[in-house]
Amino acid sequence: MRLALFTDTFFPQTNGVALTLNRLTRHLERRGIEHLLFTPKSAPEEQYAGSIRPIASIPFLLYPECRLALPNLPAIRKQLSAFQPDLLHMATPFNLGLCGLRYANTHNLPHVISYHTHFDRYLEYYRLQKIVPLYWRYMRWFHQTCDATFAPSQETIDTLRMQGFQRLRLWSRGVDCTFYTPAARNTDSVKERYGITAPLLLLFVGRIAPEKDIATLAQAMQQLPDNVRSQMHLLVVGDGPMLPELRSQVPGNVTFTGYKHGEELAELYASADLFVFPSSTETFGNVVLEAMASGLPVIGVNAGGVKDLVMPGVTGSLVEPRRADVLAEEISRLAALPSLLADMGREARNHALRQSWESIFDGLIRDYEEAIETRRANREIKTG
């Protein structure tokens, strides 16, 4: 199999799509599957090697840290013609995804598309609700010729099916349980580093942006009773456009760390006592699974892909979205139940241990092969 991938975000950018695709390319290399990946250039040229093809880009208006590709179509077509892909995978529906889609349809090649982000829900946070119908019209057009649409959760599949999408397949996400592990716990060191004296450590990891409902968490921390607030401290790991505003709003028991990676991030996960993630726009929630692998119970919201991950009363709890008062009540309730937190943390770890990246990526490769064979069989029927 020769595979061409098109994505408008990739490592070293820090988001679920970029990190998942980075893991996928490494898995393809281990399996000996030849591939090219086209992505906007977001780092020095020397950081791209092997199968990665960086494309000139400019910052994207709504997400300045993300890039909008300025593709050289003849150059991309020349590379694809030389490579002769058996299948094309469009991971995003923007400029580079359109390049891949056009090439696949022009040459009648098998092609699949993955759906990673509920952009329709994002639009509400940026006061652009009026263009949601146009968004869905465009997305139905983009997906209509594909041999499969991959979605990361059952909630996302149900959403797409309601919008008229067909040929839907589940492509879930895994977690590295040897990297994200309770063994990385070093609470005393973390507390000393950030000047924390409270006994209970809460954690949020993600982009500090409106669509992550981070304002709901900030309000919940303000609404905690004084006796509860004094017993806990929240670490917010990430960065984004709302950071300056939130810094001026949160109480003194909230610390912003910026983006963290590698062993330092794994240590922060494992050193916390409770993961709090109020986002209602997730198609999956990679950070939730990383927290669970680290032995953390999770307070999430009963919306989006997170509700497929958290088992209420077993691995954590789910609360009503965008309700700071309800979130504050749940934080207060669980803070008073340390033995329950410990039990849910162990169950969360057990759940994560069953989510292997290797098996998930091998399943995706089988879906690739099926798309190629189905397209080939249909072509033979039409010609024979």
Disulfide bonds with the S-S distance in Angstrom:
none
